[in-house]
């Protein structure tokens, strides 16, 4: 079964599993490299050489190493060249997820979250149109492939995926929303399995925009939950997962990485770019997710925080965690992995979900790097170094401009 729009609504929720995961960040090109980097507490920022940063206050970020030629001989040079940088990263992560799940494509929906998508192609179109308006070579192709649905439809063909394609562009919650929507499709019986994830690539327009907003840390190094934090750092990458009914996974003998227990979403209407100072919407998503999972805050072993390193975001999320956890707050382990790889915008939620899955798999927790003086809001256990520990249930938060808030909960199979 690939997709059923008329799935019965009275059959009760279906248990949902993750059977495959893939990732690429500035930390590495796959699960193995990323797990090693996060477990070692490594920082993965470098000077950006994709575009000119000389007029910006900041010149560093979480830039990935992306192969110039296709790692798969079945993909021609022409096809690889037509993929924009972000799609190449999405393809690499999605391919790893499918391989881990023991799948070679097939009939399944694909849910993809992104914010900037193929923005770099739009930049190239604009530069050529301004510099040489009469030269139209390559411009039509740029217009066509600038559209994310064109890039993702092409990626689906290369992966052998046949099924509905949905693209979610909901700012920095996009990747988490994509996995959340996949969860609901499987949980409701409308799909047996879904390929879901998110991606974003560094590009000059977005980088300059965040710099103009003075949202970037002048040092280029973010310090989430530090008392003197001064901004975020941008990164790039992709994270994809295979979301599948637990019954279907077991029927085909697939290894279950974790179960998806819940997804909560809410809208923060306080301000276009600023969260409510007490984290009202974040509190709603965490509470809703826990209610769906049938858990209380004391049963959450770890929170992968949205934790951008901006003054307003971290205090709002910290307040939300305090309100949500209540008397259990000191027991809650928290870290922001953006401190190591930067903020991946539309890809952040999916990449951080995969990091949570790596933590469940390896029984360790990633660090919140670069903290010099702890912000007083951190009445929870902020992990300032990687920690080997028993991990059963994890929660990840993703919040975006425009008020998009999302929370996902994953649990090691048999963890209840």
TORZAVO-865101 format. One line per field, with one value per residue (C-alpha): residue in three letters; residue number from 1; x, y, z. Coordinates in nm, 4 decimals, m for minus. Example, Ala and Ser with C-alpha at 12.3 -4.5 7.8 and 13.67 -1.06 7.14 Angstrom:
<pts>
code ALA / SER
pos 1 / 2
px 1.2300 / 1.3670
py m0.4500 / m0.1060
pz 0.7800 / 0.7140
</pts>
This chain:
<pts>
code UNK / UNK / UNK / UNK / UNK / UNK / UNK / UNK / UNK / UNK / UNK / UNK / UNK / UNK / UNK / UNK / UNK / UNK / UNK / UNK / UNK / UNK / UNK / UNK / UNK / UNK / UNK / UNK / UNK / UNK / UNK / UNK / UNK / UNK / UNK / UNK / UNK / UNK / UNK / UNK / UNK / UNK / UNK / UNK / UNK / UNK / UNK / UNK / UNK / UNK / UNK / UNK / UNK / UNK / UNK / UNK / UNK / UNK / UNK / UNK / UNK / UNK / UNK / UNK / UNK / UNK / UNK / UNK / UNK / UNK / UNK / UNK / UNK / UNK / UNK / UNK / UNK / UNK / UNK / UNK / UNK / UNK / UNK / UNK / UNK / UNK / UNK / UNK / UNK / UNK / UNK / UNK / UNK / UNK / UNK / UNK / UNK / UNK / UNK / UNK / UNK / UNK / UNK / UNK / UNK / UNK / UNK / UNK / UNK / UNK / UNK / UNK / UNK / UNK / UNK / UNK / UNK / UNK / UNK / UNK / UNK / UNK / UNK / UNK / UNK / UNK / UNK / UNK / UNK / UNK / UNK / UNK / UNK / UNK / UNK / UNK / UNK / UNK / UNK / UNK / UNK / UNK / UNK / UNK / UNK / UNK / UNK / UNK / UNK / UNK / UNK / UNK / UNK / UNK / UNK / UNK / UNK / UNK / UNK / UNK / UNK / UNK / UNK / UNK / UNK / UNK / UNK / UNK / UNK / UNK / UNK / UNK / UNK / UNK / UNK / UNK / UNK / UNK / UNK / UNK / UNK / UNK / UNK / UNK / UNK / UNK / UNK / UNK / UNK / UNK / UNK / UNK / UNK / UNK / UNK / UNK / UNK / UNK / UNK / UNK / UNK / UNK / UNK / UNK / UNK / UNK / UNK / UNK / UNK / UNK / UNK / UNK / UNK / UNK / UNK / UNK / UNK / UNK / UNK / UNK / UNK / UNK / UNK / UNK / UNK / UNK / UNK / UNK / UNK / UNK / UNK / UNK / UNK / UNK / UNK / UNK / UNK / UNK / UNK / UNK / UNK / UNK / UNK / UNK / UNK / UNK / UNK / UNK / UNK / UNK / UNK / UNK / UNK / UNK / UNK / UNK / UNK / UNK / UNK / UNK / UNK / UNK / UNK / UNK / UNK / UNK / UNK / UNK / UNK / UNK / UNK / UNK / UNK / UNK / UNK / UNK / UNK / UNK / UNK / UNK / UNK / UNK / UNK / UNK / UNK / UNK / UNK / UNK / UNK / UNK / UNK / UNK / UNK / UNK / UNK / UNK / UNK / UNK / UNK / UNK / UNK / UNK / UNK / UNK / UNK / UNK / UNK / UNK / UNK / UNK / UNK / UNK / UNK / UNK / UNK / UNK / UNK / UNK / UNK / UNK / UNK / UNK / UNK / UNK / UNK / UNK / UNK / UNK / UNK / UNK / UNK / UNK / UNK / UNK / UNK / UNK / UNK / UNK / UNK / UNK / UNK / UNK / UNK / UNK / UNK / UNK / UNK / UNK / UNK / UNK / UNK / UNK / UNK / UNK / UNK / UNK / UNK / UNK / UNK / UNK / UNK / UNK / UNK / UNK / UNK / UNK / UNK / UNK / UNK / UNK / UNK / UNK / UNK / UNK / UNK / UNK / UNK / UNK / UNK / UNK / UNK / UNK / UNK / UNK / UNK / UNK / UNK / UNK / UNK / UNK / UNK / UNK / UNK / UNK / UNK / UNK / UNK / UNK / UNK / UNK / UNK / UNK / UNK / UNK / UNK / UNK / UNK / UNK / UNK / UNK / UNK / UNK / UNK / UNK / UNK / UNK
pos 1 / 2 / 3 / 4 / 5 / 6 / 7 / 8 / 9 / 10 / 11 / 12 / 13 / 14 / 15 / 16 / 17 / 18 / 19 / 20 / 21 / 22 / 23 / 24 / 25 / 26 / 27 / 28 / 29 / 30 / 31 / 32 / 33 / 34 / 35 / 36 / 37 / 38 / 39 / 40 / 41 / 42 / 43 / 44 / 45 / 46 / 47 / 48 / 49 / 50 / 51 / 52 / 53 / 54 / 55 / 56 / 57 / 58 / 59 / 60 / 61 / 62 / 63 / 64 / 65 / 66 / 67 / 68 / 69 / 70 / 71 / 72 / 73 / 74 / 75 / 76 / 77 / 78 / 79 / 80 / 81 / 82 / 83 / 84 / 85 / 86 / 87 / 88 / 89 / 90 / 91 / 92 / 93 / 94 / 95 / 96 / 97 / 98 / 99 / 100 / 101 / 102 / 103 / 104 / 105 / 106 / 107 / 108 / 109 / 110 / 111 / 112 / 113 / 114 / 115 / 116 / 117 / 118 / 119 / 120 / 121 / 122 / 123 / 124 / 125 / 126 / 127 / 128 / 129 / 130 / 131 / 132 / 133 / 134 / 135 / 136 / 137 / 138 / 139 / 140 / 141 / 142 / 143 / 144 / 145 / 146 / 147 / 148 / 149 / 150 / 151 / 152 / 153 / 154 / 155 / 156 / 157 / 158 / 159 / 160 / 161 / 162 / 163 / 164 / 165 / 166 / 167 / 168 / 169 / 170 / 171 / 172 / 173 / 174 / 175 / 176 / 177 / 178 / 179 / 180 / 181 / 182 / 183 / 184 / 185 / 186 / 187 / 188 / 189 / 190 / 191 / 192 / 193 / 194 / 195 / 196 / 197 / 198 / 199 / 200 / 201 / 202 / 203 / 204 / 205 / 206 / 207 / 208 / 209 / 210 / 211 / 212 / 213 / 214 / 215 / 216 / 217 / 218 / 219 / 220 / 221 / 222 / 223 / 224 / 225 / 226 / 227 / 228 / 229 / 230 / 231 / 232 / 233 / 234 / 235 / 236 / 237 / 238 / 239 / 240 / 241 / 242 / 243 / 244 / 245 / 246 / 247 / 248 / 249 / 250 / 251 / 252 / 253 / 254 / 255 / 256 / 257 / 258 / 259 / 260 / 261 / 262 / 263 / 264 / 265 / 266 / 267 / 268 / 269 / 270 / 271 / 272 / 273 / 274 / 275 / 276 / 277 / 278 / 279 / 280 / 281 / 282 / 283 / 284 / 285 / 286 / 287 / 288 / 289 / 290 / 291 / 292 / 293 / 294 / 295 / 296 / 297 / 298 / 299 / 300 / 301 / 302 / 303 / 304 / 305 / 306 / 307 / 308 / 309 / 310 / 311 / 312 / 313 / 314 / 315 / 316 / 317 / 318 / 319 / 320 / 321 / 322 / 323 / 324 / 325 / 326 / 327 / 328 / 329 / 330 / 331 / 332 / 333 / 334 / 335 / 336 / 337 / 338 / 339 / 340 / 341 / 342 / 343 / 344 / 345 / 346 / 347 / 348 / 349 / 350 / 351 / 352 / 353 / 354 / 355 / 356 / 357 / 358 / 359 / 360 / 361 / 362 / 363 / 364 / 365 / 366 / 367 / 368 / 369 / 370 / 371 / 372 / 373 / 374 / 375 / 376 / 377 / 378 / 379 / 380 / 381 / 382 / 383 / 384 / 385 / 386 / 387 / 388 / 389 / 390 / 391 / 392 / 393 / 394 / 395 / 396 / 397 / 398 / 399 / 400 / 401 / 402 / 403 / 404 / 405 / 406 / 407 / 408 / 409 / 410 / 411 / 412 / 413 / 414 / 415 / 416
px 0.0000 / 0.1506 / m0.1165 / m0.4855 / m0.6854 / m0.9839 / m0.8129 / m1.0573 / m1.0602 / m1.2086 / m0.9345 / m0.7266 / m0.3760 / m0.1089 / 0.2342 / 0.4967 / 0.8646 / 1.1812 / 1.3637 / 1.6190 / 1.8012 / 2.0499 / 2.2335 / 2.4868 / 2.6135 / 2.9388 / 3.0279 / 3.0291 / 2.8596 / 2.6794 / 2.5588 / 2.8985 / 3.0917 / 2.8281 / 2.7960 / 3.1734 / 3.1896 / 2.9032 / 3.0198 / 3.3636 / 3.2161 / 3.3683 / 3.2825 / 3.2335 / 3.2540 / 3.4819 / 3.5329 / 3.2620 / 3.3955 / 3.0700 / 3.0119 / 3.1669 / 3.1272 / 3.3605 / 3.0738 / 2.9214 / 3.0127 / 3.0601 / 3.2481 / 3.2140 / 2.9421 / 2.8643 / 2.9608 / 2.9417 / 3.1787 / 2.9583 / 3.0971 / 3.1505 / 3.0620 / 2.7917 / 2.8809 / 2.6445 / 2.7579 / 2.3932 / 2.3434 / 2.4883 / 2.7072 / 2.4307 / 2.1772 / 2.4158 / 2.5061 / 2.1367 / 2.0891 / 2.1424 / 2.3677 / 2.0780 / 1.9232 / 2.2560 / 2.2703 / 1.9055 / 1.9713 / 2.2723 / 2.0785 / 1.7696 / 1.9772 / 2.1439 / 1.8047 / 1.6613 / 1.9699 / 1.9552 / 1.5864 / 1.6674 / 1.4678 / 1.5561 / 1.2804 / 0.9231 / 0.5728 / 0.5598 / 0.4828 / 0.7723 / 0.7479 / 1.0175 / 1.0786 / 1.2892 / 1.3142 / 1.5639 / 1.5419 / 1.7351 / 1.7850 / 2.1385 / 1.9964 / 1.7759 / 2.0827 / 2.2664 / 1.9656 / 1.9477 / 2.3218 / 2.3217 / 1.9994 / 2.1522 / 2.5023 / 2.4111 / 2.0336 / 2.0492 / 2.2319 / 1.9701 / 2.1813 / 2.0846 / 1.8260 / 1.5183 / 1.6715 / 1.7463 / 1.3860 / 1.2620 / 1.4998 / 1.4787 / 1.1397 / 1.1746 / 0.9068 / 1.1141 / 1.4263 / 1.2460 / 1.0513 / 1.3817 / 1.5358 / 1.2415 / 1.2986 / 1.6682 / 1.5821 / 1.3107 / 1.0374 / 0.6871 / 0.4116 / 0.2747 / 0.5273 / 0.4568 / 0.6916 / 0.6558 / 0.8107 / 0.7382 / 1.0604 / 1.2832 / 1.0162 / 0.9907 / 1.1976 / 1.0226 / 0.6841 / 0.7716 / 0.8500 / 0.5405 / 0.3166 / 0.4727 / 0.4025 / 0.0364 / 0.0040 / 0.1351 / m0.0397 / m0.3767 / m0.3268 / m0.3153 / 0.0383 / 0.2390 / 0.5711 / 0.6916 / 1.0295 / 1.0516 / 1.3110 / 1.4406 / 1.7320 / 1.8756 / 2.1975 / 2.3955 / 2.3343 / 2.4328 / 2.0856 / 1.9850 / 2.3255 / 2.3204 / 1.9611 / 2.0392 / 2.3457 / 2.1343 / 1.8931 / 2.2023 / 2.0953 / 2.4399 / 2.6986 / 2.9801 / 3.2364 / 3.0799 / 3.0503 / 2.7035 / 2.6752 / 2.3260 / 2.2178 / 2.5262 / 2.4443 / 2.6240 / 2.5095 / 2.5032 / 2.3522 / 2.3318 / 2.5555 / 2.4175 / 2.4858 / 2.3660 / 2.2810 / 2.0009 / 1.8388 / 1.5953 / 1.4169 / 1.1991 / 0.8797 / 0.6964 / 0.4226 / 0.5764 / 0.3774 / 0.4999 / 0.8587 / 0.8437 / 0.6632 / 0.9507 / 1.2181 / 1.3444 / 1.5499 / 1.3611 / 1.5823 / 1.3166 / 0.9454 / 0.7858 / 0.5543 / 0.4184 / 0.4139 / 0.2909 / 0.2493 / 0.1373 / 0.1530 / 0.3113 / 0.1290 / 0.3385 / 0.5660 / 0.6869 / 1.0449 / 1.0395 / 0.8964 / 0.6642 / 0.9025 / 0.7615 / 0.7550 / 0.3788 / 0.3726 / 0.6753 / 0.4989 / 0.1916 / 0.3857 / 0.5793 / 0.2644 / 0.0637 / 0.3360 / 0.3629 / m0.0136 / m0.0212 / 0.2638 / 0.1055 / 0.4182 / 0.4900 / 0.7952 / 0.9847 / 0.9830 / 1.1738 / 1.5445 / 1.6715 / 1.5612 / 1.7352 / 1.6661 / 1.5955 / 1.8620 / 1.9750 / 2.2004 / 2.0006 / 1.9117 / 1.5339 / 1.4999 / 1.6958 / 1.5282 / 1.1819 / 1.2580 / 1.4203 / 1.1087 / 0.8914 / 1.1010 / 1.0730 / 0.6960 / 0.6572 / 0.8824 / 0.7808 / 0.9440 / 1.1224 / 1.3141 / 1.6491 / 1.6362 / 1.5854 / 1.9008 / 1.9149 / 2.1548 / 2.1518 / 2.3456 / 2.3349 / 2.6327 / 2.8381 / 2.6970 / 2.4935 / 2.1310 / 2.0181 / 1.6935 / 1.4413 / 1.6654 / 1.7222 / 1.4292 / 1.4983 / 1.8748 / 1.8231 / 1.5737 / 1.8429 / 2.0895 / 1.8347 / 1.8106 / 2.1911 / 2.1865 / 1.9235 / 2.1219 / 2.4563 / 2.3328 / 2.5076 / 2.3991 / 2.5518 / 2.6958 / 2.5904 / 2.9239 / 3.0803 / 2.9100 / 3.1250 / 2.8688 / 2.5442 / 2.2263 / 2.0138 / 1.7226 / 1.9121 / 1.7601 / 1.7656 / 2.0742 / 2.2516 / 2.5013 / 2.8252 / 3.0152 / 2.9054 / 2.7751 / 2.7486 / 2.4248 / 2.1147 / 1.8725 / 1.5218 / 1.2981 / 1.4002 / 1.2168 / 1.3245 / 1.1991 / 1.1920 / 1.0683 / 1.0569 / 0.9929 / 0.6243 / 0.5497 / 0.5832 / 0.6535 / 0.6933 / 0.7897 / 0.8652 / 0.9152 / 1.1182 / 1.1649 / 1.3931 / 1.1839 / 1.0470 / 1.1272 / 0.7893
py 0.0000 / 0.3378 / 0.5961 / 0.5824 / 0.9022 / 0.7074 / 0.5251 / 0.4317 / 0.6757 / 0.4348 / 0.1745 / 0.3543 / 0.4958 / 0.2756 / 0.2374 / 0.4250 / 0.3390 / 0.4802 / 0.2161 / 0.4308 / 0.7600 / 0.9654 / 1.2900 / 1.5330 / 1.8369 / 2.0268 / 1.7541 / 1.4828 / 1.3187 / 1.0314 / 0.8855 / 0.7434 / 1.0677 / 1.2795 / 1.0414 / 1.0415 / 1.4220 / 1.4878 / 1.2189 / 1.3824 / 1.7292 / 1.8673 / 2.2094 / 2.2176 / 2.5808 / 2.7049 / 3.0065 / 3.0187 / 3.0040 / 2.9452 / 3.3193 / 3.6529 / 3.7412 / 4.0435 / 4.2888 / 4.0949 / 4.1147 / 3.7367 / 3.5093 / 3.1647 / 2.9012 / 2.5318 / 2.4700 / 2.1081 / 1.9117 / 1.8176 / 1.5938 / 1.7715 / 1.4522 / 1.1983 / 0.9299 / 0.6987 / 0.5909 / 0.5441 / 0.9215 / 1.0913 / 1.3996 / 1.5967 / 1.4940 / 1.5707 / 1.9097 / 2.0023 / 1.9315 / 2.2406 / 2.2134 / 2.1645 / 1.8858 / 1.7045 / 1.7041 / 1.5970 / 1.3134 / 1.1926 / 1.1876 / 1.0285 / 0.7614 / 0.6707 / 0.6525 / 0.4201 / 0.1980 / 0.1688 / 0.0767 / m0.1927 / m0.0231 / 0.0610 / 0.3084 / 0.1953 / 0.3319 / 0.5744 / 0.9427 / 1.1848 / 1.4738 / 1.7399 / 2.0517 / 2.3415 / 2.7163 / 2.8527 / 2.5534 / 2.6263 / 2.9950 / 2.9920 / 2.9225 / 3.2304 / 3.4327 / 3.3132 / 3.3983 / 3.7489 / 3.8157 / 3.7143 / 3.9059 / 4.2249 / 4.1872 / 4.0639 / 4.1030 / 3.9898 / 3.6694 / 3.4055 / 3.0921 / 2.8648 / 3.1072 / 2.8996 / 2.5957 / 2.8059 / 2.9265 / 2.5694 / 2.4096 / 2.7001 / 2.5607 / 2.3136 / 2.0810 / 2.0345 / 1.9521 / 1.7154 / 1.5411 / 1.4803 / 1.3503 / 1.1131 / 0.9724 / 0.9187 / 0.7368 / 0.5271 / 0.6776 / 0.6686 / 0.8442 / 1.1817 / 1.4591 / 1.7326 / 2.0224 / 2.2125 / 2.5570 / 2.6693 / 2.8518 / 2.6761 / 2.4246 / 2.2842 / 1.9679 / 1.8787 / 1.9480 / 1.7133 / 1.4285 / 1.5150 / 1.4994 / 1.1655 / 1.0400 / 1.1373 / 0.9682 / 0.6400 / 0.6675 / 0.7207 / 0.4315 / 0.6528 / 0.5363 / 0.2303 / 0.4123 / 0.7617 / 0.9097 / 1.2356 / 1.4978 / 1.8452 / 2.0349 / 2.3787 / 2.5028 / 2.8143 / 3.0959 / 3.4606 / 3.6155 / 3.4320 / 3.4815 / 3.8556 / 3.8754 / 3.7242 / 3.9456 / 4.2540 / 4.1499 / 4.1363 / 3.7865 / 3.6343 / 3.6140 / 3.8587 / 3.5972 / 3.3367 / 3.1008 / 3.0619 / 3.0214 / 2.8878 / 2.9426 / 3.1488 / 3.4573 / 3.6766 / 3.4990 / 3.7317 / 3.5506 / 3.2399 / 3.0864 / 2.9545 / 2.6037 / 2.3731 / 2.0095 / 1.7555 / 1.4868 / 1.2188 / 0.9267 / 0.6369 / 0.6551 / 0.3234 / 0.1406 / m0.0791 / m0.3764 / m0.3326 / m0.2946 / m0.6155 / m0.8003 / m0.7380 / m0.7975 / m0.4396 / m0.3150 / m0.0553 / 0.2371 / 0.4024 / 0.4609 / 0.7980 / 0.8571 / 1.2037 / 1.5300 / 1.8628 / 2.1873 / 2.5376 / 2.8931 / 3.1785 / 3.4992 / 3.7242 / 3.8671 / 3.7847 / 3.7089 / 3.7132 / 3.4364 / 3.5080 / 3.5933 / 3.3159 / 3.0607 / 3.0094 / 2.8278 / 2.6155 / 2.5132 / 2.4158 / 2.1949 / 2.0140 / 1.9647 / 1.8439 / 1.5998 / 1.4556 / 1.4177 / 1.2306 / 1.0061 / 0.9490 / 1.0741 / 1.3318 / 1.5565 / 1.3359 / 1.0542 / 1.2581 / 1.1787 / 1.4493 / 1.7607 / 1.8599 / 2.2296 / 2.4692 / 2.6796 / 2.9228 / 3.1364 / 3.4550 / 3.6509 / 3.6240 / 3.2638 / 3.0928 / 3.2738 / 3.1978 / 2.8300 / 2.8103 / 2.9606 / 2.7124 / 2.4178 / 2.5413 / 2.5760 / 2.2409 / 2.0408 / 2.2040 / 2.0308 / 1.7872 / 2.0618 / 1.9924 / 1.6325 / 1.7284 / 1.7033 / 1.9681 / 2.0722 / 2.2644 / 2.0941 / 2.4196 / 2.5104 / 2.2629 / 2.2852 / 2.6065 / 2.6701 / 2.4728 / 2.6686 / 2.4474 / 2.1457 / 2.2032 / 2.0020 / 1.6937 / 1.6994 / 1.7380 / 1.4490 / 1.2293 / 1.3442 / 1.2325 / 0.8943 / 0.8632 / 0.9389 / 0.6691 / 0.4230 / 0.4932 / 0.5719 / 0.9088 / 1.2718 / 1.5581 / 1.8691 / 2.2318 / 2.3899 / 2.7336 / 2.8253 / 3.0525 / 3.1714 / 2.9827 / 3.1858 / 3.1839 / 3.0389 / 2.7085 / 2.5462 / 2.2274 / 2.0102 / 2.1801 / 1.9341 / 2.1258 / 1.8123 / 1.4911 / 1.2359 / 0.8574 / 0.7701 / 0.5570 / 0.7224 / 0.5920 / 0.8836 / 1.2073 / 1.5231 / 1.7731 / 2.1297 / 2.3371 / 2.6959 / 2.9301 / 3.2852 / 3.3526 / 3.1601 / 2.8005 / 2.5702 / 2.1927 / 1.9160 / 1.5494 / 1.2639 / 0.9511 / 0.6445 / 0.3451 / 0.0436 / m0.1378 / 0.1622 / 0.1780
pz 0.0000 / m0.0994 / m0.0218 / 0.0691 / 0.0863 / 0.2178 / 0.5041 / 0.7811 / 1.0723 / 1.3277 / 1.3251 / 1.5915 / 1.5608 / 1.4086 / 1.5726 / 1.3699 / 1.3311 / 1.1758 / 0.9726 / 0.7917 / 0.8423 / 0.6456 / 0.7106 / 0.5685 / 0.7585 / 0.7914 / 1.0429 / 0.7753 / 0.4794 / 0.6513 / 0.9805 / 1.0737 / 1.0266 / 1.2018 / 1.4963 / 1.5452 / 1.5301 / 1.7700 / 2.0099 / 2.0183 / 2.0770 / 1.7583 / 1.6128 / 1.2337 / 1.1213 / 0.8438 / 0.6162 / 0.3485 / m0.0078 / m0.1961 / m0.2429 / m0.1543 / 0.2134 / 0.2109 / 0.2629 / 0.5516 / 0.9167 / 0.9238 / 0.6863 / 0.8448 / 0.8685 / 0.8679 / 0.5044 / 0.3852 / 0.1675 / m0.1301 / m0.4075 / m0.7402 / m0.9257 / m0.8515 / m0.5935 / m0.7852 / m1.1347 / m1.2331 / m1.2196 / m1.5261 / m1.5138 / m1.6836 / m1.4211 / m1.1329 / m1.2821 / m1.3029 / m0.9328 / m0.7243 / m0.4176 / m0.1766 / m0.3834 / m0.4019 / m0.0222 / 0.0028 / m0.2417 / m0.0421 / 0.2855 / 0.1296 / m0.0415 / 0.2892 / 0.4622 / 0.1973 / 0.2041 / 0.5831 / 0.5577 / 0.3033 / 0.0297 / m0.3292 / m0.3985 / m0.4452 / m0.4091 / m0.1175 / m0.0592 / m0.0165 / 0.2325 / 0.2050 / 0.4117 / 0.2862 / 0.3230 / 0.0691 / m0.1684 / m0.4911 / m0.4128 / m0.5567 / m0.9043 / m0.8686 / m0.7732 / m1.0848 / m1.3012 / m1.1561 / m1.1905 / m1.5574 / m1.6300 / m1.4875 / m1.6293 / m1.9793 / m2.0302 / m2.3922 / m2.3115 / m2.2355 / m2.2444 / m1.9556 / m1.8192 / m1.9008 / m1.7329 / m1.4235 / m1.4092 / m1.4358 / m1.1851 / m0.9397 / m0.8422 / m0.5523 / m0.6897 / m1.0059 / m0.8064 / m0.5700 / m0.8469 / m1.0232 / m0.6998 / m0.6515 / m1.0011 / m0.9304 / m0.6073 / m0.7702 / m0.5516 / m0.6963 / m0.5073 / m0.4031 / m0.3380 / m0.0845 / m0.0159 / 0.3109 / 0.3371 / 0.6906 / 0.7756 / 1.0294 / 1.1315 / 0.7759 / 0.8248 / 1.1494 / 0.9878 / 0.7011 / 0.9415 / 1.1454 / 0.8389 / 0.7417 / 1.0947 / 1.0635 / 0.7217 / 0.8593 / 1.1965 / 1.0249 / 0.7845 / 0.4759 / 0.3925 / 0.4843 / 0.4613 / 0.3722 / 0.2834 / 0.4772 / 0.5544 / 0.4938 / 0.3476 / 0.2830 / 0.1280 / 0.2049 / m0.0427 / m0.0603 / m0.0431 / 0.2740 / 0.4345 / 0.3637 / 0.4847 / 0.8230 / 0.8491 / 0.7727 / 1.0478 / 1.2721 / 1.3659 / 1.2995 / 1.5740 / 1.4828 / 1.5869 / 1.3586 / 1.6557 / 1.8132 / 2.1910 / 2.2662 / 2.6282 / 2.7100 / 2.9159 / 2.6601 / 2.3438 / 2.0440 / 1.7473 / 1.5368 / 1.2717 / 0.9460 / 0.8264 / 0.5513 / 0.5052 / 0.4891 / 0.6990 / 0.5782 / 0.7423 / 0.6335 / 0.8406 / 0.8374 / 1.0218 / 1.2890 / 1.1618 / 0.8039 / 0.9213 / 1.1212 / 0.8437 / 0.6044 / 0.8683 / 0.8769 / 1.1695 / 1.3726 / 1.4773 / 1.6915 / 1.7210 / 1.6487 / 1.9409 / 1.8769 / 1.6857 / 1.8179 / 1.6243 / 1.7180 / 1.5837 / 1.7766 / 1.6791 / 1.9055 / 1.6315 / 1.2808 / 1.3860 / 1.7677 / 1.9883 / 2.2765 / 2.5642 / 2.7818 / 2.5002 / 2.4865 / 2.1519 / 2.2403 / 2.5594 / 2.3557 / 2.1133 / 2.3862 / 2.5913 / 2.2910 / 2.1876 / 2.5391 / 2.5633 / 2.2322 / 2.3480 / 2.6881 / 2.8656 / 3.1300 / 3.1281 / 3.3715 / 3.1153 / 2.8558 / 2.8796 / 2.6456 / 2.4568 / 2.1367 / 2.1735 / 1.8877 / 2.0642 / 1.7943 / 2.0143 / 1.9659 / 2.2817 / 2.2387 / 2.1152 / 2.3903 / 2.6778 / 2.5334 / 2.4833 / 2.8256 / 2.9846 / 2.7932 / 2.9147 / 3.2736 / 3.2498 / 3.0739 / 3.3072 / 3.6359 / 3.9311 / 3.6957 / 3.5158 / 3.6845 / 3.5565 / 3.1909 / 2.9785 / 2.7050 / 2.4298 / 2.1039 / 1.8261 / 1.6294 / 1.8463 / 1.6380 / 1.2843 / 1.2725 / 1.1898 / 0.8842 / 0.8445 / 0.6616 / 0.7139 / 1.0854 / 1.2207 / 1.0109 / 1.0692 / 1.4444 / 1.4341 / 1.2796 / 1.5476 / 1.8082 / 1.6367 / 1.6414 / 2.0142 / 2.0758 / 1.8680 / 2.0332 / 2.3878 / 2.4103 / 2.4073 / 2.2055 / 2.3663 / 2.3776 / 2.2825 / 2.3366 / 2.6661 / 2.8825 / 3.1375 / 3.1768 / 3.1303 / 3.4480 / 3.2464 / 3.2387 / 3.5442 / 3.3346 / 3.2811 / 2.9887 / 2.8429 / 2.7959 / 2.6890 / 2.5151 / 2.7611 / 2.7454 / 2.9196 / 2.8956 / 2.6536 / 2.5943 / 2.4944 / 2.3220 / 2.2213 / 1.9557 / 1.9113 / 1.5920 / 1.5747 / 1.2760 / 1.1635 / 1.1212 / 1.4410 / 1.3193 / 1.6148 / 1.6063 / 1.8479 / 1.7740 / 2.0222 / 1.9410 / 2.1575 / 2.1398 / 2.0394 / 2.3401 / 2.5604 / 2.7306
</pts>
